[in-house]
């Protein structure tokens, strides 16, 4: 299936960095371009970030096998597959979803090199990309960075933030029995961990100045998912969850336990390290210098999800943003796998007609501005 040996790495038309859903999804789309050579490099094993999820974490988006009726499983990254069918669950764990990704690599015989770190990327003398890895050097005419965000947790600018633990860490989900825990951040990750803690006998206080639990709208990137809202109602009914519309200003540890002071001056006690549910930043690693930055700090891309500084360097995954559109869910960023493959294939004068099946399945969107719609109810 995959390789981690020390054989020489080839020159390819496209090198994909990362074997999560974005990287494997792009590889599947590239496979549909005639005579295109490509490969995937992964720092760990296929689906490594999902394997690293805390064991209590589950998908926010439900899987359901509606593929035969034109409703592709929204967690699928190939139109002929369904995580619900393979895994027999609707809200997969990280471990389960990594199994789905590994199965795709096996079934479609994708060229994945595992346990290989990308150390640097530079332009070569012939305008190709010279990629230095822990196993040697590989050259590529195009590069798709699909490194995800899990490796780049965001630490808030709060005094004493080093005393907290990010929600991506197992420790955040497994405090000592009967703990009182302050959660900083009230979007999905914050409410997710808070509800999980309350369900297991802890008390949780969530701080967020924007009170996102009150937001409504049809973009799940900006509001809580229906499943999270259901869990929130259950947690609130038990009286062990407090939602506070204030910002965390400081964290201290005066007497063994922790005190979180909010922007109103109120103090909140946390007997376990406060949880920093403050999201992630793009993990661009050795290609950071190849992307310009938007005013909000996210990578600046052209309409083809390509760097504005380095033609031929593309971004895939949850860090892709166009104006106010956040492609942070799989069902969003998967729409761009086939588009990027099509752009690369056409530039190299290859036959891309096989990608039509992706478009017919609703998994090829060329103009993401059409996705900026509100539902009437």
TORTOR-720031 format. One line per field, with one value per residue: x, y, z of N, C-alpha, C in turn; residue number from 1. Coordinates in steps of 0.2 Angstrom, whole numbers. Example, Ala and Ser with C-alpha at 12.3 -4.5 7.8 and 13.67 -1.06 7.14 Angstrom:
neast <- [66_64]
nnorth <- [-28_-11]
nup <- [39_35]
caeast <- [62_68]
canorth <- [-22_-5]
caup <- [39_36]
ceast <- [66_64]
cnorth <- [-16_0]
cup <- [39_39]
num <- [1_2]
***
This chain:
neast <- [4_8_24_39_52_69_72_76_68_57_56_42_26_17_18_11_9_6_-5_-19_-37_-37_-25_-25_-37_-34_-25_-32_-40_-30_-27_-36_-32_-25_-10_-3_10_12_14_12_18_20_21_20_9_-4_-17_-13_-15_-28_-27_-21_-31_-39_-47_-61_-66_-76_-83_-91_-99_-112_-111_-119_-125_-129_-125_-130_-141_-137_-133_-119_-110_-106_-94_-86_-72_-71_-81_-86_-86_-90_-89_-98_-104_-92_-87_-98_-104_-111_-105_-89_-75_-58_-49_-56_-59_-47_-44_-53_-47_-35_-40_-44_-32_-27_-36_-37_-24_-14_1_9_21_26_31_40_48_45_58_62_58_61_64_70_84_78_65_58_51_61_62_67_68_67_72_79_80_67_60_48_35_24_17_6_1_-5_-6_-14_-21_-20_-8_-4_-9_-19_-13_-20_-19_-17_-13_-3_-7_1_-2_-13_-21_-22_-36_-34_-26_-25_-26_-34_-47_-48_-48_-45_-57_-73_-69_-69_-69_-63_-66_-59_-65_-79_-84_-86_-76_-74_-87_-89_-79_-83_-97_-94_-86_-95_-105_-98_-97_-91_-89_-92_-86_-88_-80_-82_-81_-89_-101_-104_-113_-125_-126_-134_-138_-134_-122_-111_-98_-98_-107_-114_-115_-130_-130_-121_-128_-139_-132_-128_-140_-144_-133_-134_-146_-143_-137_-124_-116_-109_-111_-102_-102_-89_-72_-57_-45_-34_-24_-20_-11_-13_-15_-12_-25_-32_-35_-46_-47_-59_-64_-72_-68_-72_-69_-65_-64_-54_-51_-43_-31_-35_-45_-39_-48_-46_-45_-36_-21_-15_-5_9_22_37_34_29_35_31_19_8_0_-16_-26_-31_-23_-23_-18_-15_-24_-26_-39_-39_-35_-21_-5_-1_11_20_18_11_11_0_-14_-23_-37_-43_-38_-40_-47_-58_-62_-75_-78_-75_-67_-68_-73_-74_-83_-84_-70_-67_-73_-64_-54_-54_-54_-42_-34_-38_-34_-20_-18_-23_-14_-2_-6_-13_-25_-40_-53_-59_-62_-74_-84_-82_-87_-101_-105_-106_-94_-85_-81_-79_-80_-81_-88_-101_-105_-108_-121_-137_-149_-167_-174]
nnorth <- [-6_7_16_16_14_16_19_28_44_49_60_70_75_81_84_79_85_78_66_66_69_79_78_65_65_74_67_56_63_68_56_53_61_60_51_58_60_57_59_56_62_59_63_55_41_36_46_52_63_61_49_54_61_65_52_54_62_66_66_81_82_72_55_47_35_40_40_33_40_52_60_62_54_65_65_59_57_54_51_38_32_29_33_30_18_10_11_9_18_34_46_47_42_48_38_29_36_37_24_23_32_25_13_18_22_9_3_11_11_21_31_32_39_35_41_51_66_83_94_106_117_123_133_126_126_124_129_120_112_109_98_94_80_70_58_61_70_76_80_91_97_103_108_102_108_100_100_102_107_103_101_113_121_134_146_157_175_177_182_171_160_148_140_133_120_114_110_100_91_76_77_88_82_73_76_75_65_72_86_104_113_126_132_140_148_147_141_127_117_121_120_107_100_104_99_85_84_87_77_67_69_80_98_112_128_139_152_165_180_183_175_163_152_157_161_161_154_149_144_132_134_145_144_133_116_105_93_97_107_100_92_102_107_97_96_109_107_99_107_108_116_131_146_159_175_182_188_178_185_183_169_161_152_151_143_129_125_133_149_159_174_185_196_205_206_196_181_164_147_134_117_109_110_124_123_127_131_136_135_133_136_139_125_127_125_121_128_140_152_153_158_172_183_185_199_194_185_172_161_169_166_163_162_148_141_143_148_166_170_160_152_137_131_125_125_114_109_113_126_133_148_160_176_178_165_150_136_124_112_94_92_104_108_97_99_105_97_91_102_108_98_98_110_109_98_103_113_106_100_88_75_79_74_63_68_73_65_68_80_78_71_81_86_94_110_125_139_146_156_154_147_155_156_159_150_150_145]
nup <- [0_5_7_16_15_10_-3_-19_-22_-35_-49_-52_-59_-50_-33_-18_-2_13_20_23_23_13_6_1_-5_-16_-22_-27_-36_-45_-50_-60_-71_-86_-89_-79_-68_-51_-33_-15_0_17_34_45_46_35_37_49_58_61_68_79_86_101_111_114_104_90_73_67_57_50_43_29_18_4_-9_-21_-25_-28_-17_-11_2_15_21_13_2_-11_-25_-26_-14_3_20_30_25_25_38_46_54_60_65_64_74_75_74_67_55_50_46_35_26_24_18_6_0_-2_-10_-22_-25_-22_-23_-10_1_17_34_32_32_26_23_17_4_-12_-27_-41_-54_-66_-64_-58_-43_-29_-17_-2_8_23_18_7_-9_-19_-35_-42_-53_-49_-34_-21_-6_8_22_32_48_61_67_71_83_89_101_112_115_129_146_155_147_145_155_152_142_126_116_107_113_123_137_139_138_148_163_181_190_193_191_190_176_166_150_137_124_113_102_90_95_108_114_111_119_131_133_132_144_154_152_158_171_176_179_169_163_150_141_131_122_111_112_104_104_103_90_74_57_41_38_43_47_54_64_77_75_72_79_90_96_101_110_118_124_132_141_147_154_164_173_175_167_163_153_148_142_140_138_141_151_159_165_180_193_208_220_218_211_197_191_181_175_169_156_162_174_183_192_188_194_190_192_185_172_162_147_131_119_106_92_77_67_50_44_37_37_29_17_20_17_4_2_2_14_20_26_38_42_36_22_7_-8_-26_-37_-40_-29_-28_-24_-23_-24_-29_-43_-46_-34_-24_-12_-1_8_25_27_16_11_4_1_12_14_22_19_28_32_27_17_11_7_-1_-13_-21_-25_-37_-45_-44_-49_-62_-66_-65_-74_-86_-89_-91_-102_-103_-104_-96_-95_-88_-76_-76_-71_-57_-57_-61_-50_-41_-35_-39_-40_-48_-46_-32_-26_-29_-18_-8_0_8_17_17_27]
caeast <- [0_12_31_43_59_74_73_76_62_57_53_35_22_14_19_6_12_1_-10_-25_-42_-35_-20_-28_-42_-31_-21_-38_-42_-25_-27_-41_-29_-22_-3_0_14_11_15_10_23_17_26_18_6_-10_-22_-9_-18_-34_-25_-19_-36_-41_-52_-67_-68_-80_-84_-97_-104_-114_-110_-124_-123_-134_-122_-133_-146_-134_-131_-113_-109_-103_-87_-82_-67_-71_-88_-89_-85_-94_-87_-104_-104_-86_-86_-104_-106_-113_-101_-83_-69_-52_-46_-60_-59_-40_-45_-56_-42_-30_-43_-44_-25_-26_-41_-35_-16_-11_8_11_27_25_36_45_47_48_62_63_56_64_64_76_86_73_59_54_52_66_59_71_65_71_74_82_77_62_58_41_33_19_16_0_2_-11_-3_-19_-20_-20_-1_-3_-15_-18_-13_-23_-15_-19_-8_-3_-9_5_-4_-18_-20_-26_-41_-31_-23_-30_-26_-40_-53_-48_-46_-47_-64_-76_-66_-72_-64_-64_-65_-58_-67_-86_-86_-87_-72_-76_-94_-88_-76_-87_-102_-91_-84_-101_-108_-94_-97_-87_-93_-88_-88_-86_-79_-81_-84_-94_-106_-106_-118_-131_-126_-139_-136_-134_-115_-109_-92_-99_-112_-114_-119_-136_-128_-118_-134_-143_-128_-128_-146_-143_-128_-137_-152_-141_-135_-116_-112_-110_-109_-101_-100_-84_-66_-52_-40_-28_-24_-15_-12_-11_-15_-13_-30_-31_-40_-46_-50_-62_-63_-77_-65_-74_-64_-68_-60_-53_-47_-39_-29_-40_-44_-39_-52_-45_-44_-29_-18_-12_2_12_29_43_31_27_38_29_12_7_-4_-22_-26_-33_-17_-23_-14_-18_-24_-29_-46_-37_-32_-14_-1_0_19_24_14_12_11_-7_-16_-29_-39_-47_-35_-42_-52_-59_-66_-78_-79_-71_-68_-65_-76_-72_-88_-82_-64_-67_-76_-58_-49_-54_-53_-35_-31_-40_-30_-13_-18_-23_-7_3_-8_-15_-33_-44_-60_-61_-64_-81_-87_-82_-92_-107_-106_-106_-88_-80_-84_-74_-81_-83_-93_-108_-107_-110_-129_-141_-155_-172_-176]
canorth <- [0_13_14_20_12_22_19_35_47_51_67_69_81_84_81_81_85_76_60_66_69_84_75_59_67_77_61_53_67_68_49_54_65_55_51_62_57_61_55_59_61_59_64_49_36_39_49_52_68_58_44_58_64_63_47_57_67_63_71_85_81_65_51_43_33_42_41_31_45_59_63_59_55_72_65_55_61_51_50_31_29_31_31_27_11_6_11_7_23_41_51_43_44_50_32_25_39_35_18_24_35_19_9_22_21_2_1_14_10_27_31_36_37_37_42_55_73_88_99_112_117_129_133_124_130_123_131_115_113_105_96_90_77_66_52_63_75_74_86_91_102_107_105_103_107_97_98_102_112_99_102_120_123_142_148_164_180_178_181_164_154_142_136_129_114_115_105_95_86_71_79_92_79_68_79_70_64_78_92_110_115_132_131_146_147_144_138_120_113_123_117_99_97_106_94_79_84_87_71_62_71_86_105_116_135_141_159_168_186_183_171_160_148_161_163_157_155_142_142_128_136_151_142_127_110_103_88_100_111_95_90_108_108_91_98_114_105_96_112_108_120_139_149_166_180_187_185_176_190_180_163_160_146_154_138_123_126_138_155_162_181_187_204_209_206_190_175_157_142_128_113_106_115_127_121_132_128_142_133_131_140_134_122_128_122_123_132_146_158_153_161_179_182_190_204_190_180_166_161_172_162_165_158_141_139_143_154_172_172_155_148_129_129_125_124_110_108_117_133_137_153_164_181_176_158_146_129_121_105_90_92_110_108_92_102_108_92_89_108_109_93_100_116_106_94_107_117_101_98_82_74_79_73_59_72_75_61_71_86_75_69_87_86_99_117_129_145_145_162_151_143_160_157_158_146_154_142]
caup <- [0_6_7_21_14_8_-11_-21_-24_-42_-51_-53_-61_-44_-27_-13_5_18_18_27_18_8_2_-2_-10_-21_-26_-31_-42_-50_-53_-65_-76_-90_-90_-74_-63_-44_-27_-9_5_23_39_49_42_32_42_55_62_64_73_85_89_108_110_115_99_85_68_68_51_50_37_27_11_-1_-15_-27_-26_-30_-11_-8_10_16_24_8_-2_-18_-26_-26_-7_9_26_33_23_27_45_49_60_57_67_65_78_71_72_62_49_47_43_29_22_22_13_-1_-3_-4_-16_-28_-26_-22_-22_-4_5_24_39_28_34_21_27_14_-3_-15_-34_-45_-59_-71_-62_-54_-35_-26_-11_3_14_28_14_1_-13_-24_-38_-44_-57_-45_-27_-17_1_11_28_38_54_68_70_72_87_91_108_113_118_136_151_158_143_145_160_149_138_120_116_103_118_127_143_139_138_153_169_186_192_197_190_187_171_162_143_134_117_113_95_90_99_115_116_111_125_137_133_134_151_158_152_162_178_177_178_164_162_144_141_124_121_105_113_98_105_101_83_69_50_37_36_49_49_59_69_80_71_75_85_95_99_105_116_123_128_137_146_151_158_170_178_176_162_163_147_150_136_141_136_146_151_162_169_185_197_215_226_215_206_192_191_175_176_162_154_166_181_187_192_187_196_186_196_180_168_158_140_126_113_102_85_74_61_44_45_31_38_24_12_23_13_-3_2_5_19_20_32_44_44_32_16_1_-14_-31_-38_-41_-23_-29_-21_-27_-25_-32_-47_-46_-27_-22_-5_-1_15_29_28_10_12_-2_4_18_13_25_17_34_33_22_12_8_3_-6_-20_-25_-27_-45_-49_-44_-53_-68_-68_-67_-80_-92_-90_-93_-109_-102_-104_-90_-96_-83_-70_-77_-66_-51_-57_-61_-43_-36_-31_-43_-40_-51_-44_-25_-25_-29_-12_-3_0_14_17_19_34]
ceast <- [4_19_34_50_63_76_73_70_62_55_46_32_19_16_14_9_6_-4_-16_-31_-40_-30_-22_-33_-39_-28_-27_-40_-37_-24_-31_-38_-24_-14_1_4_13_13_13_16_19_22_26_16_0_-15_-19_-13_-25_-33_-23_-25_-37_-47_-59_-70_-71_-81_-91_-102_-105_-113_-117_-123_-129_-131_-126_-139_-143_-132_-125_-112_-104_-96_-83_-77_-67_-78_-91_-88_-90_-91_-92_-104_-98_-86_-92_-106_-107_-108_-94_-79_-63_-49_-50_-59_-52_-40_-48_-51_-37_-33_-43_-37_-24_-30_-39_-27_-13_-3_9_17_26_31_42_43_49_51_62_60_58_63_70_78_82_66_55_55_56_64_64_67_70_74_78_78_73_61_51_39_28_19_9_1_-5_-9_-8_-18_-19_-13_1_-9_-13_-18_-15_-18_-18_-14_-9_-6_-5_3_-10_-16_-24_-31_-39_-28_-27_-31_-32_-46_-53_-45_-48_-54_-67_-73_-71_-67_-67_-62_-65_-60_-74_-88_-86_-83_-73_-82_-93_-85_-80_-93_-99_-89_-90_-105_-104_-93_-93_-92_-88_-91_-84_-86_-78_-85_-90_-100_-109_-111_-125_-132_-131_-136_-135_-127_-112_-102_-92_-104_-111_-118_-125_-134_-125_-123_-138_-139_-128_-134_-146_-139_-131_-142_-149_-138_-127_-112_-114_-107_-108_-99_-95_-77_-61_-47_-33_-29_-18_-16_-9_-10_-16_-19_-28_-37_-40_-50_-53_-62_-68_-74_-67_-69_-68_-62_-60_-48_-42_-36_-34_-39_-44_-42_-52_-43_-37_-27_-16_-6_5_20_34_40_28_29_35_22_12_1_-10_-22_-28_-28_-18_-20_-19_-18_-27_-36_-45_-34_-24_-11_-1_7_22_19_16_12_3_-8_-22_-30_-42_-44_-37_-48_-52_-64_-68_-79_-74_-72_-65_-68_-74_-77_-87_-76_-63_-69_-70_-53_-48_-53_-45_-32_-32_-35_-23_-13_-19_-17_-2_0_-10_-23_-36_-51_-63_-64_-71_-86_-88_-87_-99_-110_-107_-100_-82_-83_-78_-74_-85_-88_-100_-110_-109_-117_-131_-147_-161_-175_-172]
cnorth <- [6_11_19_17_18_21_27_37_49_58_66_76_85_80_84_80_84_71_60_67_74_81_69_60_70_72_57_56_67_61_49_58_60_56_56_58_61_56_59_57_63_59_57_43_39_40_50_57_65_53_48_62_61_58_49_61_63_68_75_84_73_61_47_41_34_43_39_35_52_63_60_60_61_71_61_60_59_49_43_28_32_29_28_19_7_5_9_12_30_46_47_46_45_43_28_29_38_29_19_27_29_15_12_21_14_1_4_14_16_27_35_34_40_38_46_63_78_93_105_111_124_128_131_128_129_125_126_116_107_104_92_87_73_59_54_68_72_81_85_97_106_104_107_102_106_95_99_108_109_100_109_123_131_143_156_169_182_177_174_158_148_137_131_124_115_109_99_90_82_73_84_88_74_71_74_70_70_84_98_112_121_131_138_145_144_142_131_116_115_119_109_97_98_101_87_79_84_80_65_64_77_93_109_123_137_149_161_174_187_179_167_155_151_162_158_159_148_140_138_130_142_149_135_122_108_98_92_104_106_93_96_109_102_93_104_112_102_101_112_112_127_142_157_170_185_184_183_182_187_173_163_154_148_148_131_122_132_143_158_169_183_194_208_210_200_185_168_152_136_123_109_111_118_125_127_129_134_141_132_137_136_131_122_125_125_127_139_152_159_156_168_178_187_194_200_185_174_167_165_168_165_161_151_138_139_149_160_174_166_151_141_127_130_123_120_109_113_124_137_142_158_170_179_169_154_139_124_114_101_91_99_109_102_94_105_103_92_96_109_104_95_105_113_102_98_111_112_98_90_81_74_77_68_62_74_71_64_77_84_73_75_88_90_106_122_136_145_151_159_148_148_161_156_154_150_151_136]
cup <- [0_7_12_20_12_1_-13_-23_-31_-43_-54_-56_-55_-38_-22_-6_10_15_22_21_12_3_-2_-7_-16_-26_-30_-37_-47_-53_-60_-71_-80_-90_-85_-69_-56_-39_-21_-4_12_29_44_44_39_37_49_60_65_69_80_89_96_107_110_109_93_79_70_63_51_43_36_20_7_-8_-21_-29_-27_-23_-8_-1_11_19_19_4_-9_-19_-26_-19_-2_16_30_31_25_34_49_56_56_59_69_70_73_69_66_55_45_43_36_24_19_17_6_-4_-5_-10_-22_-29_-27_-20_-16_0_12_28_35_29_28_25_24_7_-6_-23_-37_-51_-65_-70_-59_-46_-33_-19_-7_8_18_24_8_-3_-18_-28_-41_-48_-54_-38_-24_-10_5_18_34_43_61_71_72_77_89_98_108_116_125_141_154_154_143_150_158_145_132_119_111_107_122_134_144_141_144_160_175_188_195_196_188_182_167_155_140_126_117_107_96_95_106_118_116_117_131_138_135_141_156_158_156_169_180_177_174_163_155_143_133_123_116_106_107_98_104_94_79_62_47_35_43_51_54_64_72_76_75_81_91_99_103_111_121_127_133_143_150_156_164_175_179_171_162_156_148_143_138_139_142_145_154_165_174_189_204_220_223_210_202_193_184_176_169_161_158_173_185_186_192_189_192_190_192_176_163_151_136_120_108_95_83_69_56_46_38_31_33_18_14_19_6_-4_5_10_19_26_39_46_40_26_11_-5_-20_-32_-39_-35_-24_-26_-26_-28_-29_-36_-47_-39_-25_-15_-5_6_19_29_21_12_5_1_11_19_17_23_22_35_27_16_8_4_-2_-13_-24_-27_-34_-48_-49_-49_-60_-71_-70_-73_-86_-94_-93_-100_-108_-102_-97_-90_-91_-77_-71_-72_-59_-51_-57_-54_-38_-32_-35_-44_-42_-48_-37_-23_-25_-23_-6_-3_7_13_20_26_35]
num <- [1_2_3_4_5_6_7_8_9_10_11_12_13_14_15_16_17_18_19_20_21_22_23_24_25_26_27_28_29_30_31_32_33_34_35_36_37_38_39_40_41_42_43_44_45_46_47_48_49_50_51_52_53_54_55_56_57_58_59_60_61_62_63_64_65_66_67_68_69_70_71_72_73_74_75_76_77_78_79_80_81_82_83_84_85_86_87_88_89_90_91_92_93_94_95_96_97_98_99_100_101_102_103_104_105_106_107_108_109_110_111_112_113_114_115_116_117_118_119_120_121_122_123_124_125_126_127_128_129_130_131_132_133_134_135_136_137_138_139_140_141_142_143_144_145_146_147_148_149_150_151_152_153_154_155_156_157_158_159_160_161_162_163_164_165_166_167_168_169_170_171_172_173_174_175_176_177_178_179_180_181_182_183_184_185_186_187_188_189_190_191_192_193_194_195_196_197_198_199_200_201_202_203_204_205_206_207_208_209_210_211_212_213_214_215_216_217_218_219_220_221_222_223_224_225_226_227_228_229_230_231_232_233_234_235_236_237_238_239_240_241_242_243_244_245_246_247_248_249_250_251_252_253_254_255_256_257_258_259_260_261_262_263_264_265_266_267_268_269_270_271_272_273_274_275_276_277_278_279_280_281_282_283_284_285_286_287_288_289_290_291_292_293_294_295_296_297_298_299_300_301_302_303_304_305_306_307_308_309_310_311_312_313_314_315_316_317_318_319_320_321_322_323_324_325_326_327_328_329_330_331_332_333_334_335_336_337_338_339_340_341_342_343_344_345_346_347_348_349_350_351_352_353_354_355_356_357_358_359_360_361_362_363_364_365_366_367_368_369_370_371_372_373_374_375_376_377]
***
